[in-house]
Amino acid sequence: MRAPALLLALLAAPLVTPAAQAQETKEIGHVNTAITNLGLTRSHRVVVERFDDPEVVGISCYISQARTGGVSGMVGLAEDPARFALSCVTTGAVRVAEGARRGERGENVYESNTSLFFKETRVHRFLDEERGVVVYMAWSTKLVDGSPYNAVAVVPIR
């Protein structure tokens, strides 16, 4: 592949990569946080989305994330701040699939692009079978002073 074609393929890759590994991501709602927006562009906002873990039935997770507004936010060129919160709840009988990855590295169950290139919010699932819980950890791929932003939610398996 010639250099310009390779560069174009690399630049387009984030645009065609699936946004999430979860079965479905649904926006629940959002609040506008910019008080000076005159309605000409999209406001800065905090968005709440729900996703269900494809390997664990009976758990839904909710993640809130800051989204940058303005012209760059409207056209998808803005870099969203690496700020988010995570909460997961039982929505029925919890059943962990046999194929769910176990181990200290966990399994990626959610991804959201937070900039055009190389920055995402990800959620990994870990199974703490000794305590009978599923642990979800949200983290940003943007490093900040050597450590990414992160959040944890824990749901018991009953």
TASULBEL-V113032 format. One record per run of one state. SS is the DSSP state (h for helix, s for strand, l for the rest). FROM is the first residue (numbers start at 1). LEN is the number of residues. If there is no record, write none. Layout:
ss = [SS/SS]
from = [FROM/FROM]
len = [LEN/LEN]
This chain:
ss = [l/h/l/s/l/s/l/s/l/h/l/s/l/s/l/s/l/s/l/s/l]
from = [1/3/17/25/33/45/53/56/68/70/75/84/97/107/114/120/129/133/145/147/157]
len = [2/14/8/8/12/8/3/12/2/5/9/13/10/7/6/9/4/12/2/10/2]
